[in-house]
Amino acid sequence: MNSCLQSLLTLKDFVSAIRRQEHLWNLIPEAAVIRAFMDIQRSHLSDNIYQKNKLLIAFKSTICSQEFRDCDQKDSHEFLTCVLEQMICLSPKLRRMAAIQGRTYICPVEDHIVFKMANYRTCKGCGTGSTREERFTNLSLDVVPGDVSVQQMLQDYTREKDVAYKCECGAVTSGLRKSFLTLPRVLFLHLKRFRFTAPSQIEKVHDPVVILRELEVTSKQDWGHYSLVSSINHIGLTAIRGHYICDGVDPDVGEEYQTNSWFSYNDAKVTKTDTHSVCNNRKESCYILSYRRQVRDGHCKHIGTSGDATGSVSSGQNMGPRPVDGCRCSADG
């Protein structure tokens, strides 16, 4: 849980979008998860570990799923998805509340993180096709051997593949291709580091992934340039043992300084780091990467593809954000 919260707290625009609508989510009891999240955000710079522990326990109690109520290690991807979906579920009631007041409610998750993809299926026999749209808060990518980059994994996800499908024409194979219909402001990429093996065992995939500082993503009508802003990492040799930590950009500095201004959050321990170190040192442990779309002068930044994963080491004292809490009684251990 700590790693997921730290990752979300690096998203300054997302947090600001929540704060701007406090007058609405403060009015309904069901929005406790948003209030608890913002309480944690307001205490981010505090040194009061006791108070932070109380806020963390309070946040955990607002999660609808009972799965995350205890102190056992849980999957950070499942937890992140659960939190975001719970915030989305509040939208209908908050929109009705806003309409009564003559206002408008814009769900921060839907506005910043949600995106749509299309599945195009084409019969290999007769060419008949169909399209199905899906909504996502993150994209799960297969980790493959061979020092493959995040960009290559994304391209492999959208590449057409043959699937078994019986068509009315008698053909049993169709081509399935996936593509972005919309592009989010923040793109969460879940790297599948855990997989099932016979008989019903889970193993961790240690294959290194080339983490790119910059990422290009295209949709049917758009093109976005994204920059890495956080990495949730699973530190451990096996799937059932380990600990999640988060490396995140300092949200309080300008974009031009964010290459060198990063922090590594390991419960109560916070250390200074930078993009170069994250890209080099988290190849075998990165689990969830978040990329923020670049915007300049009110327009999305469109530049050539960059495979640059370099950065420079910064110096100076660690005067940045404090950890979310100071204990390991969390949803991700």
TIVEXLO-867340 format. One record per residue: x, y, z of N, C-alpha, C in turn. Coordinates in steps of 0.05 Angstrom, whole numbers, plus 5000, padded with zeros to 4 digits. Example, Ala and Ser with C-alpha at 12.3 -4.5 7.8 and 13.67 -1.06 7.14 Angstrom:
526448865156524649105156526449345156/525749555142527349795143525850015157/
***
This chain:
501649765000500050005000501750255000/503950255016505650495017506650574989/507650374975508850424948506750544929/504250444930502150544913501450834920/501250894946500651164954502851354946/505351274949507551454941507451504911/506851294895506651324866504451524859/502151504872499951694866500651974875/502152004897502752264907504852414890/506252274872508052404853506452554831/503852484828502252604807501052864816/502553074813501653334824499053434813/498653404787496153504774493753334783/494253074786492152894795491252974824/493153014841492553094869491153364869/492053554853490753814851487953794842/487353614823484653584813482853474835/483853304852482253214875481753444894/483853594900483553804920481654024911/481554084886479754294876476754224880/476153974883473353894886472653804914/474253894933473853814961471053894971/469954114961467354204969465154004962/465753814944463753614936464253354951/466753244951467152984963467152994994/467153235005466953255034464053225043/462153235024459253235031458052955033/459452745022458152485023459952285038/458852125056460351935072461851735055/460751655032461951455015464651535004/465251785004467851884993470051875014/469851705034471851685055474551615044/474751455022477351385011478751625000/477251814988478552054978479452235001/477752265021478552425044481052315058/481152045061483451925074485951955057/485651935031488051975013489052265016/487252465016488152735018489252805046/488352665067489452705093492452615093/492952395079495652295077497352495061/496252595039497652795023498453035039/496653135056497153375071499353325092/499653075100501753015121504352915108/504552945082506852825068509552935078/509653185086512153305095512553295125/510753165138510853155168512852945177/514052995201515852795213514352635235/511752685238510252545259509452265250/511152075256510651795247508151685260/507651755285505251645298502651735284/502551995277500252105263499951975235/502251925221502151805195501151515197/501951375217500951105221497851105224/496851295239493951315243492551375217/493751545201492551615175492551375156/494751215157494950985140492850775148/492450735174490450545183487650635175/487250895177484651015170484150975140/486251015124485950975095485250685088/486650505101486250215096483350135103/482250265124479550195132477450295112/478150475094476250575075476050405049/477950215046478050045022475749845024/474149835003471749655004472449365005/474549284991475349004990476548915017/475448705028476448605053479248485050/479948425026482548295020484948465031/484548725031486748905038486549015066/484948895083484549005110486648905130/488048675124489948575144492748685137/494748575152497448665149499148485132/497948285119499448095103500248235076/502348125064503248235038501148185017/500448385002498548364980499948474954/498648414932499748504906499148804903/501248954897500949244894499349324870/499449164849497849224825494949194831/494148984845491348934852490449164871/492149244889491349454907490949724893/492849794876492650044860490050044844/489549824830487149804814484649834831/484649704854482349724872481750004881/483850154889483550434898482450604876/483550584852482650754830479750694822/479050434821476350364814474350454835/475150454860473350544882472850844879/474950994871474551274867472751334843/472951164822471251204799468351144806/467850944823465150874830463651094845/465151284855463851514869462851724850/463651704825462951924806460051974802/458351774799455451834794454251994817/454751914841453552064864454752344866/457352374861458552634863457552814840/457052704817455952864795453152954802/451552784814448852864821448953084843/450753054862451053264882451953524870/453753514851454653754838452453894822/450753734809448553844793446553984810/446053884834444254014853445254294860/447954314862449154574869449754754845/448954654821449554804797452554794790/453854584798456754544792457154304774/459654254768460454024752462553864767/462253604768464353434780465753284758/468453294758470053144739471752954755/471352694751472852494765475752514758/477552554778480352574772481552324760/480552094768481651844757480851814728/478351874722477451864694478852074677/479352304688480452524673483452494668/484852364687487752344686488852074679/487451864687488651594686487251404668/484551424666483051234650483551284620/483651064605483851074576482350844564/481750864538480250664524481950534502/481450274499482850124478480849974461/481549914436479749764419481049504412/479449294412480249024403479048974375/480748954355479848904328480348604321/478148464315478348184308477548144279/479348014263478747974234479147674228/477047554216477147274208479247234186/480847024190482946964170481746834145/479246744147477946614124476446804107/474546944118472747114101473347414105/474947494125475547774129473547924145/471447784155469447924171470748014198/470148254205471348364229469348474249/470348504274468748624295470548794313/469348984327470949164345469649164372/471249154393470249174420471949374435/470649554450472149754465472349674495/474549744507475049684535476149924550/475449954575476550174592478650064610/480750214614483050134630483950354649/485050274672486450464689489450404688/490250174677493050104673493149884652/495449834642495849634621497849424631/497149174629498848954637500448844614/503148854616504948774595506448524603/506848344584508448104589511448174590/512748064610515648094612516947864596/518547934577519747734559522747734562/524147514557527047504560528447674538/530847754545532547884524532848184527/532748294551533148584555531348744537/528848684537526848824520526049084534/525649294519524949554530521949564534/521149764551518349804556516949884529/518250034513517050114487516549864470/518449674469518149434454515849254465/515649244492513449094504510749214497/510649474496508149614489507449554459/509449564442509049504414508149214410/509249034426508448744424505548714433/504748864453501948844462499948924441/500649124424498849214404499249074377/501248904375501648764350499548554345/498648514320496648314314497648034320/495847874333496447604340494247424330/494847174324492846974316491546854340/488846844340487346724362485346524351/484646334367482746134359479946254361/478546254339475746354338474346234314/472046094320470545964299468646154286/469046214261467346394246465146234231/462946384224460746254209461746144182/463946254172464946164146466345894148/466845804173468245554177471045584186/472245814183475045864191475145854222/477445774232477745744261479945934272/480946104256483046284265482346574257/482846754275482447044270484947194279/485247434267487347604276486247804297/487647844319486748024340488848244344/488048484340489848714344488648914363/490349024381489449214401490649484396/489149694400490349964396488950164415/490350374421489350584438487250744423/484950784436482950974426483351254438/484051254463484651514477487251484492/488551704497491051704512490651844539/491651724561491251854587493352064593/492952224613494952414621497152264636/496352054650498251884665497851594656/499951464647499751184637501151004657/499550824670500750624688501150364672/503650264673504350014660505049804680/503449594681503949374700505549154685/507849094696509548894684509148624698/508348424683507548164695509948014705/510748064729513047934741512247674756/509747624758508847374772507147214753/507646954752506146784734505646514747/503446384739502746124749504245904735/505145704750506345474739504945224750/505145004737503844754747505444654771/504144554792501244554795500444784813/499244994801498145224815500145364833/502645384824504645534838505145804825/506145994840506746254829509746294831/510946374809513746434809514246724799/516446834808517247104800518947094775/518447284757519947314732522147524737/524647444735526847624741528147744716/527047684693528247794668528348094669/530648214662530948504663529248644642/528348874649526749044630528249304627/528649394602529949644597527849864602/528350014623526450234631527250484616/525450584600526050824585525051074600/526651284598525851534611523651664595/523651624569521551744552520151524537/517651564531515951364518514151504498/513851384475511951484455509551294453/507151404454504751244452502951374431/501751214413500051324393497251194395/495251354388492551254386491551294357/489051234353487951264325488151544315/487851744333487752024325489652194340/491452084356493152244373495952124376/497752274387500452184392501552324417/502452174436503352284461506152214468/507552414480510252374491510052364521/511152154533510852104562513652094575/513752184600516152174616515652014641/517651854648517451684672517351854697/515451794715515251944740515251774765/514851514762515151334785515451044777/516650894795516950604791516350464817/514350284818513850114841515449854836/517049774855518849554851518449334872/518549084863518348864882521148764888/521948794913524648714922524348444935/525348234923525047964934525647754913/526447514922527247304904524847144894/522747134910520446964903517947134902/515747014892513247144890511847184917/512446994935511047004961512647144983/515047224977516747364996517847614983/517847834997518948074985517648324997/518448544986517548804996517348994973/515349164973514949364952516149634961/517649764944518550034948517850204924/517950454927517250634905519450844900/520250874875521951104867520151304853/520151554862518451744850519752014846/518852154826519852424821518852614843/520452814849519553014869517353194856/514953174866512753324854512953624858/514753714875514853994882516954154866/518154024846520054164829518954174800/519954364785519054394757519954164740/518654124717519253904699522153904690/523354144687526054164676528154054696/527354024722529153924742528553644751/526453524740525553264751527253024743/529053064724530852844717532652774741/533552974755535452934777534152934805/531653004806530353044833528252814837/529252594846527652354852528152274881/526252114892526552004919525851704918/527251554933526651264937525251234964/522751134964521251104988521150814997/522450755019522450485030521450505059/518750515062517550555088518650815100/519850805124520751045137523351155126/524651005109527151085097526751215070/527651465068527451615043530251705035/531051635010533751705000533451854974/535452014968535552164943536451974920/535152004897536051854874535452024849/535751904825535252044800534351854779/533451954756532451784735534451584725/536951664723539051484713539251244731/539251284757539551064776537150884776/534750994773532350834772532350654747/532950774724532950624699535050404700/537250444713539450244713539050034735/538050124759538049944782535449784786/533349864772530749734776529949544753/531849474736531149314712529849044719/530848914741529848654748527648664770/527048894780525048914802522649094795/522849254774520649434767518049274762/515849374774513349224773511049404761/510949654770508949844759510450104752/510350174727511650424718509450624712/509850874720507851084713509251294696/507951364674508951564656506951794653/507952034655506252274653506552394625/504252454613504352574587505252864589/507052934571508253204571506453404556/506053634569504353844557505954104558/506054244536507354504534505454704522/505154934536503555154527500655064521/499654884538496854794535496454584515/498554494501498354284481500154054488/499353814480500953574484503553594469/505753514481508353534469508753304450/509353364425509853164404512753194394/514452994400517153004390517852734380/520252704369521152454358521452244380/521451994373521751774392524451784406/524351744432526851754447527151494462/529451374459530151144475532051204497/532451464503534351554522533451484550/535051324564534451254591536551354610/537851574603540051674619539151914636/540751974655540252204673542952264686/542952464704545352524718544952524747/546952454762546752424791546752704803/544952744822544753014835546052994862/546753224873547853234899546153414917/546753434941545253594959543953434981/542953565001541753435024538953335017/538153135031535453025027533453195043/532253385029530353575041527653535029/527153315016524653275002522453145019/520453025005518152915019518952685038/517352655059517652445078516052205070/516651965081515051725074512251745083/510451595071507651595078507351505107/508851305116508651225144511351115152/511451035177513950935188513850655197/511850505189511650225197511350045173/511449785177511149595155508549445157/506649555172503949435174502349555151/502749445128501549565103500549345086/499149425065497949225047499949095029/502349205027504249075009506748985024/506748985050508948875065511349045066/
***
